[in-house]
Amino acid sequence: MNYNRFTNNKIDHDCRGNPVEWYCPRCGSTKIVDHKIKFYCPRCDLTFIKKQTRQYRCEDELTDDDKEAILDSFAEDTSMENLEKAFSKVRKVLEEREKNKKKKNNN
């Protein structure tokens, strides 16, 4: 097992054997807790699935809770007329995230 000497985080390897260091896509912190297929950021108090997370910083990355809320809305009713409800839930999640981001920047 390899560790980054600066952050003490485990370094994974991609399919080509290149080292990949995980960090929080929301805040960019490399101080994460590695859980094999997921990782947790104590700074943001969020959990991300590695397979679905890009290895570069992306503030709009969806958390597990966001993805679960979206999937639940599709599971409730898959008819075409109710897809608007599902997409409105996605919009609400993204709008709420934007509000929280603005609050953090104002503080």
Secondary structure by P-SEA (a helix, b strand, c coil): cccccccccbbbbcccccbbbbcccccccccccccccbbbbccccccccccccccccccccccaaaaaaaaaaaaacccccaaaaaaaaaaaaaaaaaaaaaaaaac
